[in-house]
Amino acid sequence: MNNIVNDIISTYIDAFYQEQTEDLKELRAFAEERYVPIILKDTEELLRIILALQKPARILEIGTAIGYSACFFAETCGAHITTIERDPDYFRTAVSNVRQLGHDGQVDVLFGEASEVLQKLALSTDTAAEGFDFIFIDASKSHYREFWDLCAPLCADDGLIICDNVLMRGLTATRPEEAAHKHRTSIRNMRDFLQFLKELPYADTCILTVGDGISISRIDRTAYQEETGKDRNQDEEC
Ligand SMILES: C[S@@+](CC[C@H](N)C(=O)[O-])C[C@H]1O[C@@H](n2cnc3c(N)ncnc32)[C@H](O)[C@@H]1O
C-alpha cells in the first residue's frame, strides 16, 4: 500500500507505535498475515487520544472486518460498541475475535449491508434516546455519502463522525481529469463528499493526512435539527 506521506516519515513515526495489549498485537499480526485491511498504526494512535479525551458512551462503526478496531475501541474506553459488517466470513471471524478477547458484552457485531442495518438502528429506542457519541465510517468508500446521511441523524450532540481512507492513497488529491480512467469516478465521488462535509452548516470538519487520510467532523445537533427539521427519530419533525 502507498503511504500518503513519504515512506521515510511513515516508517519513522510507525517505529514509535506500541500495541496497547498482547491481544491487539496478535490480532493486528493475524490481520496483516491475511491482508485484511484494518486501521493503520498512526490512525489508531490518533483515535486512542480522541477516545481518551472524548470518553464516548456509545460508538458506532461501519465496517468491522475481523473486529480489530472494535476490539481496540473496547480495550481503549468503556463505551458500548455497535459495529456492522456485510461479509459473512469477516462477520464470523469478528464475532469469534470479540468473544476470544472477552468483549462480547461490550461489542455488538451486526451482520448485513450497512445501509439496511442503519435504517433499522434508527428505529431502535436506545438510539433514538441517546445517539452515538463517536461514529467511525470505515467501509466501501463509494458509499460514504449514503453512510453519512444515515449516520448523521444517529449522532449525539457534540458527537464525532470520523471517516477513514478519505485520501485514497493520495488519489483524492489528484485532479480527476489527470487520473487514470478507472479512478476518475471514485476520485470525483470522494472529492464531492469532502466538499459536502466542509460546507455542512451543522458540522465542523478537518481533513488530516493521518493513515490513509481521515476526516473528523464534530456535530452540532441544534444546528442539525434547524438545518434538516428532523429529530434523531427521523419520523418526527421537531
Ligand atoms: C477497511 S475494512 C474495516 C476495518 C476495521 N474497521 C478495522 O480497522 O479493523 C472495511 C470493511 O467494511 C466492510 N464493508 C464494506 N462496505 C460495506 C457495507 N456497505 N456494509 C457493511 N460492511 C461493509 C467490508 O466487508 C470490510 O470488511
The ligand as a Tripos MOL2 file, in Angstrom:
@<TRIPOS>MOLECULE
LIG
   27    29     1     0     0
SMALL
NO_CHARGES

@<TRIPOS>ATOM
      1 C1        -11.3140   -1.4130    5.9670 C.3       1 LIG1
      2 S1        -12.2950   -2.7250    6.4490 S.3       1 LIG1
      3 C2        -12.7190   -2.3440    8.1120 C.3       1 LIG1
      4 C3        -11.5780   -2.4590    9.0500 C.3       1 LIG1
      5 C4        -11.9280   -2.2890   10.5130 C.3       1 LIG1
      6 N1        -12.6520   -1.0610   10.7660 N.3       1 LIG1
      7 C5        -10.6540   -2.2870   11.3360 C.2       1 LIG1
      8 O1         -9.9580   -1.2590   11.3150 O.co2     1 LIG1
      9 O2        -10.3630   -3.3110   11.9670 O.co2     1 LIG1
     10 C6        -13.8020   -2.4070    5.6360 C.3       1 LIG1
     11 C7        -14.8880   -3.4430    5.9180 C.3       1 LIG1
     12 O3        -16.1300   -2.8590    5.5620 O.3       1 LIG1
     13 C8        -16.9600   -3.8710    5.0390 C.3       1 LIG1
     14 N2        -17.9720   -3.1940    4.2270 N.ar      1 LIG1
     15 C9        -17.7590   -2.5110    3.0590 C.ar      1 LIG1
     16 N3        -18.9070   -1.9910    2.6000 N.ar      1 LIG1
     17 C10       -19.8760   -2.3490    3.4980 C.ar      1 LIG1
     18 C11       -21.2810   -2.1340    3.5560 C.ar      1 LIG1
     19 N4        -21.9050   -1.4410    2.6080 N.pl3     1 LIG1
     20 N5        -21.9650   -2.6490    4.6010 N.ar      1 LIG1
     21 C12       -21.3150   -3.3500    5.5780 C.ar      1 LIG1
     22 N6        -19.9960   -3.5990    5.5610 N.ar      1 LIG1
     23 C13       -19.2760   -3.1150    4.5370 C.ar      1 LIG1
     24 C14       -16.0080   -4.7420    4.2430 C.3       1 LIG1
     25 O4        -16.5380   -6.0540    4.0610 O.3       1 LIG1
     26 C15       -14.7560   -4.7120    5.1070 C.3       1 LIG1
     27 O5        -14.7050   -5.8050    5.9670 O.3       1 LIG1
@<TRIPOS>BOND
     1     1     2 1
     2     2     3 1
     3     2    10 1
     4     3     4 1
     5     4     5 1
     6     5     6 1
     7     5     7 1
     8     7     8 2
     9     7     9 1
    10    10    11 1
    11    11    12 1
    12    11    26 1
    13    12    13 1
    14    13    14 1
    15    13    24 1
    16    14    15 ar
    17    14    23 ar
    18    15    16 ar
    19    16    17 ar
    20    17    18 ar
    21    17    23 ar
    22    18    19 1
    23    18    20 ar
    24    20    21 ar
    25    21    22 ar
    26    22    23 ar
    27    24    25 1
    28    24    26 1
    29    26    27 1
@<TRIPOS>SUBSTRUCTURE
     1 LIG1         1 GROUP 0 **** ****
